[in-house]
Amino acid sequence: MTELVKESLYDGTYTIILNRPEKRNALDSELLNALKNSLLNVEKSDAQIVVLRGSGGFFCAGGDIKEFIGAKDPRSRIDSMALLLNEIVKGIRTSRSIWISVVEGGAVGAGMGLALSCDLTIGTKGSYMNMGYRRIGLTPDAGLSLFLFRVVGMKRTNELYLFSRNISMEEAKEMGIVNFVVEEEKIESFLNEMVEELKKLPSHMIRAYKELVNSTLFPDLKTHLEKERFYVSEMAGMEAFRQIVENFISKRERK
């Protein structure tokens, strides 16, 4: 049986790899549960650095829309998935470790939210981000509506959600939602150098610093995540959602 999440710990660095490459690492219930368990393993390990990335040359395509539409009750299914996702996002933000997301290929919807919830983000040239939600008739989740508003402001967030356009890594860096943009062939050496530099920092200082960031920028994270969960579940319970998703899947499969 294929591991949905690959985990490894080496010299104080915990690596988590989403492993549904045939689905561009789309988040279904099983992958979300596996990722939640990975966070528990991280905390037990007391790793200084956590690297989050995707297999198959793609970070994460967001929620698995075929699971959404295949459920007898899409509203309940998305509500339970959003609950898992909320626990993961809160876990990343409150973790004592420095989390680094590595965006290769793309980060869409909840995948973009996961990338932005991390402390630092590296993107490879040619990769992209996209909020994606309005394409399937949903409001944002994974904290994305909060993270983007706090970093890029209301007007830009409105633009990215309402038009659902791709954001290149270069533009994402200009916006402040990606820290570094590197060539694909240089990503491993760049990441290794970055990790070695960060490991020199005292763990107790990092924990205090993250607490300051969270208390300043995201004191309402828990409440906001619950509000995102409420709205995304409400949207999923509407007949319009099923029609939009069925049309979206049909168009995608015709390409």
Residue, then its C-alpha position, 0 to 999 in steps of 0.5 A: m500500500t502506498e504511503l500517503v505521506k512520506e516522513s523522514l527525520y535527519d539531523g534535526t530536520y523533519t521532512i514531510i512529503l505529500n504522496r498522491p502524485e497521480k492526483r497532484n497531491a490533492l487532499d482527500s480524507e485519508l491524506l488529511n488524516a495522514l498529514k495530521n498524524s505527521l504533525l503529531n510525529v513532528e512534535k514528538s521528534d522535537a525537530q528544529i526544522v520541518v520541510l513540507r513538499g509534494s511528490g511528483g513535481f507538484f506541491c498540492a492541487g487543493g481538495d480532492i473535488k471527486e471526493f466532494i462530489g462523490a459523497k452522498d452528503p457533500r456538505s458533511r464531507i467537506d465539513s469533516m475535511a475542513l475540520l481536519l484541515n483546520e487542525i493541520v493549519k493550527g498545528i503548523r502555526t503553533s508548532r515549535s519548529i520552523w516550517i518551510s514549504v517548498v512549492e514545485g509545480g503548483a499550489v492551488g486552493a487548500g494547497m496554497g493555504l498550506a504553503l502560506s501557513c508555513d513560516l517560510t516558502i520557497g518556490t521554483k521558477g515556472s511554478y504557480m499559486n492559485m486560490g482556485y475556490r471560486r472555480i468550483g463555487l466555494t469560499p476559501d479555507a485552510g486559513l487562506s482568506l486570513f493569511l492573504f488579507r493580512v499579507v497583501g491586503m483586501k484589494r489584492t486578495n479580492e482580485l486573486y479570489l474573484f478572478s482566480r488567476n495564476i500567480s507566478m512565483e516571481e509575482a508571489k515574491e513581490m507580494g510577500i507570500v513567497n520568500f525565495v524563488v530558485e531554479e528547479e535544478k538548484i532547489e535541493s542545494f538552496l534548501n540544504e543551505m537554508v536549513e543549515e543556516l536556520k539550525k544554528l538558531p536557538s530553539h527557545m528563541i524560535r518558539a518565542y518569536k513564533e508566539l509573537v508573530n501569531s499573537t500579532l498577526f493571527p490572534d483570531l486564527k481559530t475563530h477565522l478557521e471555524k468561520e471558513r469551515f462554516y461557509v465552505s460547508e454551506m456552499a457545498g450543501m447547495e445544488a449549485f455546487r454540484q452543478i459547478v463541480e460536475n461542469f468543472i470536471s467535465k471540462r477538465e477531462r475533455k482537455 
